Amino acid sequence: MNWNQIEGNWEQFKGKLQAEWGRLTDDDIDVIAGNRKQLAGKLQELYGKREEEAEREIENWIARH
């Protein structure tokens, strides 16, 4: 799976994102709207992660889905 597939099927992945990162609200996910950079930024904000760490978590999540 790659990010383009996730972005194209965003509605299907919303719940999986919240299961992985429970601090993401429905509003956060609506604002992110499939934008990977927005997701990384929100993870940095909510979890205090560095950019590289947020990107690595996203990559690992993509690999599992």
Backbone bond lengths (Angstrom), bond angles and torsions (degrees), N, CA, C in turn:
res aa  C-N    CA-C-N  psi(-1)  N-CA   C-N-CA  omega(-1)  CA-C   N-CA-C  phi
1 M - - - 1.443 - - 1.524 108.29 -
2 N 1.313 115.54 148.73 1.459 119.37 175.61 1.533 109.23 -131.51
3 W 1.320 115.50 172.06 1.459 119.44 -174.61 1.520 111.85 -63.63
4 N 1.316 119.12 -33.39 1.466 120.81 179.14 1.524 111.23 -59.94
5 Q 1.319 116.81 -37.71 1.461 120.52 178.15 1.533 110.65 -68.03
6 I 1.310 116.26 -39.81 1.468 120.44 178.04 1.522 109.79 -65.71
7 E 1.318 115.96 -45.91 1.463 120.70 -179.90 1.533 110.65 -60.24
8 G 1.320 117.38 -41.53 1.450 121.67 -179.54 1.517 113.86 -69.95
9 N 1.328 117.05 -22.48 1.461 122.60 179.67 1.527 110.77 -118.89
10 W 1.314 116.33 38.33 1.455 122.83 -172.01 1.523 112.55 -53.06
11 E 1.312 117.34 -42.85 1.465 120.60 -178.22 1.530 111.44 -58.13
12 Q 1.308 117.28 -36.65 1.461 121.51 -178.67 1.530 112.23 -72.87
13 F 1.313 117.16 -24.49 1.462 120.58 -175.26 1.522 114.35 -97.01
14 K 1.306 117.99 -6.32 1.469 120.41 -178.18 1.522 112.27 -55.51
15 G 1.304 117.89 -49.55 1.456 121.41 -178.78 1.512 112.50 -64.26
16 K 1.318 116.28 -36.73 1.467 120.21 179.14 1.526 110.67 -67.06
17 L 1.333 116.31 -35.55 1.466 119.65 176.53 1.522 110.69 -64.56
18 Q 1.329 115.98 -43.92 1.464 119.15 -179.70 1.522 111.12 -68.54
19 A 1.325 117.62 -31.97 1.465 119.81 176.69 1.528 110.48 -66.11
20 E 1.315 116.84 -36.51 1.466 121.71 -179.08 1.529 111.36 -77.66
21 W 1.322 116.30 -45.71 1.460 122.31 -176.77 1.531 108.06 -123.38
22 G 1.313 115.33 86.97 1.457 122.75 -172.38 1.517 115.56 -63.11
23 R 1.290 117.77 -17.53 1.470 119.66 179.65 1.531 112.20 -79.34
24 L 1.332 117.40 -13.07 1.458 120.04 177.39 1.521 108.96 -70.42
25 T 1.302 116.36 127.14 1.462 120.82 177.36 1.529 109.35 -90.60
26 D 1.323 115.92 168.04 1.465 120.11 174.65 1.522 110.14 -58.31
27 D 1.323 116.49 -40.39 1.471 120.26 178.70 1.523 111.28 -62.98
28 D 1.344 117.26 -42.45 1.460 120.80 177.78 1.524 110.14 -57.33
29 I 1.321 115.39 -47.36 1.460 120.52 -176.66 1.525 111.04 -66.34
30 D 1.326 117.30 -36.19 1.459 120.35 176.42 1.526 111.33 -65.82
31 V 1.324 116.86 -39.21 1.469 120.86 178.59 1.530 110.44 -68.61
32 I 1.320 117.35 -41.08 1.467 121.76 179.47 1.525 109.80 -61.18
33 A 1.335 116.98 -44.35 1.468 124.00 173.11 1.530 113.87 45.84
34 G 1.312 116.69 41.09 1.459 120.15 176.27 1.516 115.06 89.00
35 N 1.320 117.77 -1.32 1.459 121.19 -179.04 1.530 109.36 -84.29
36 R 1.315 115.73 112.94 1.464 120.92 -175.93 1.521 112.48 -61.68
37 K 1.319 117.68 -40.37 1.466 120.53 179.83 1.523 110.77 -64.73
38 Q 1.330 116.21 -36.33 1.467 119.95 176.74 1.527 110.21 -64.64
39 L 1.342 116.51 -41.97 1.465 120.06 178.43 1.520 110.46 -62.14
40 A 1.323 116.80 -46.86 1.469 120.32 179.66 1.530 110.38 -59.67
41 G 1.324 116.99 -42.98 1.459 120.78 179.01 1.515 112.43 -63.17
42 K 1.324 116.06 -40.23 1.468 120.13 179.95 1.520 110.40 -68.01
43 L 1.338 117.64 -38.45 1.470 120.46 176.89 1.528 110.44 -64.39
44 Q 1.310 116.77 -38.28 1.460 120.30 177.07 1.528 109.88 -62.64
45 E 1.308 115.62 -44.38 1.471 120.96 -178.06 1.530 111.54 -66.54
46 L 1.321 117.24 -48.49 1.462 121.02 -173.48 1.523 114.15 -76.91
47 Y 1.332 115.79 -32.61 1.460 119.72 -173.95 1.531 113.57 -113.13
48 G 1.327 117.96 -0.11 1.456 121.07 178.64 1.522 113.13 66.20
49 K 1.316 116.26 34.16 1.468 121.03 -177.67 1.519 110.28 -92.13
50 R 1.315 114.47 154.05 1.455 120.00 171.16 1.520 108.57 -76.45
51 E 1.318 117.38 159.00 1.466 121.71 -178.28 1.523 111.63 -56.45
52 E 1.326 116.96 -44.57 1.468 120.89 -178.60 1.532 110.97 -62.95
53 E 1.314 116.41 -39.43 1.458 121.02 -179.63 1.529 110.81 -67.58
54 A 1.325 117.13 -42.25 1.462 121.02 178.22 1.528 110.03 -62.89
55 E 1.312 117.30 -43.98 1.467 120.93 178.89 1.529 111.28 -63.31
56 R 1.298 116.93 -39.82 1.475 120.87 179.12 1.533 110.29 -64.34
57 E 1.320 116.94 -41.76 1.464 120.28 177.59 1.522 111.12 -63.37
58 I 1.320 116.71 -40.69 1.468 120.34 178.34 1.525 109.66 -63.62
59 E 1.325 117.70 -44.57 1.470 121.31 178.00 1.519 111.53 -58.93
60 N 1.317 116.83 -44.58 1.466 120.97 178.57 1.521 111.22 -63.74
61 W 1.313 116.98 -39.22 1.459 121.35 178.96 1.534 110.06 -65.35
62 I 1.323 116.55 -43.55 1.469 120.66 178.50 1.527 109.90 -59.95
63 A 1.316 116.81 -43.75 1.470 121.28 -178.10 1.524 112.03 -61.40
64 R 1.321 116.77 -30.29 1.474 120.68 -179.39 1.520 112.63 -83.87
65 H 1.328 117.38 -12.38 1.473 119.88 -177.70 1.488 107.72 -119.86
